[in-house]
Amino acid sequence: MATTTHRVFNFSAGPAVLPVTVLEEAQRDLVALPGVGMSVLEISHRSKTFEGILARTEQDLRTLGGVPANYQVLFLQGGASMQFSMVPLNLLTSGSTADYIVTGGWSQKAVKEAQRVGAVHIAGSTESENFSRIPRQDELKLTTGAAYVHFTTNNTLFGTEWAHEPSVGDLPLVADTSSDMFSRSIKVSKYGLIYAGAQKNLGPSGVTLVIIRQDLLARSSKSLHTMLNYAVHAENGSMYNTPPCFGIYLMGLVMKWALAQGGLEAIGRINERKASKLYAEIDRSGFYRGTAEKNSRSRMNITFRLPSEELENRFVKESTAAGLDGLKGHRSVGGMRASIYNAFPEEGVDALVSFMQEFESKNG
Ligand SMILES: *Cc1c(COP(=O)(O)O)cnc(C)c1O
């Protein structure tokens, strides 16, 4: 069934654009799943049907991400923000220190929660440069024997992204990958724990993906509140209580879509090409100015400014009217932000480039 509703190009930072084919399949099957006669919104999470959906979603996710067998995949709730608490509650054992690399507002929020739990060491920060870049390896000061090292792979507000993981030796690496999860190949074995709110690259809001190395589950204390305990969620296959059924179902459709794109290498190439087109336009004439340092630029959130705030306001208004929605930047950076996650169509990037050229020729 083709959707007849007109869709604009949606540059929202999150919740964000989803593949049209995914929305169409969900729409087609919303009232009654084929062969089931009930909506996915109505069935028991203990039913065979839902168990099948959960198992298939996990299997496709493992295939897509090459998740090794010694990692557990958990589907939780509370968003990435709940992980800011769960990570230290489970992994920051008493007497140890957790290292945090601070590259933006989300890293800062993660630090704030960890500090409620135990000792936190800031192993690196680019705050004094308004987070316009990712720290270099030689700037990082890691704690010997740290409980883990936390970093944010992509800084959604500031438009910066790690080109590759920081080197942390044998320390467990913990990553908030909310805004670039599965946007390119990922070597899961480099990580102790990966988490992501789904609503940028993986599905709708309401489900949070956690991938945790099995041995780290032993750190979860029995005295923790049940719902905050990774080991409990792992033992119960993400079904200790009612999981976010619809979110998991939709994430399953997105995983299937991502596999059909050719997997993460193919997706990575497409994302690289989409981002390059926008950065080329930003760099072309000097009218637009990228806010992130070139070697720290994000492929997901492209942030740029115009010569004046007045022009920026006009740009927002006129681009919205032209069917390019959600380009206003975050207030901590100002200017524009084009969020172009996996499902964002390349035609939308081309449309923005054309709009930028026209806008400059009228106002430059
Ligand atoms: C959006 C975002 C979050 C917050 O996610 P919630 O699911 O709303 O809690 C955290 N970290 C990063 C990097 C994000 O982009």
The ligand as an ORCA input file, in Angstrom:
! r2SCAN-3c Opt
* xyz 0 1
  C      19.306     12.067     22.112
  C      20.496     11.680     22.879
  C      20.425     11.282     24.234
  C      19.126     11.320     25.013
  O      18.348     10.256     24.686
  P      16.976      9.957     25.477
  O      16.563      8.669     24.847
  O      16.062     11.100     25.169
  O      17.264      9.855     26.903
  C      21.577     10.889     24.863
  N      22.760     10.860     24.220
  C      22.870     11.243     22.930
  C      24.202     11.212     22.269
  C      21.744     11.662     22.219
  O      21.857     12.035     20.947
*
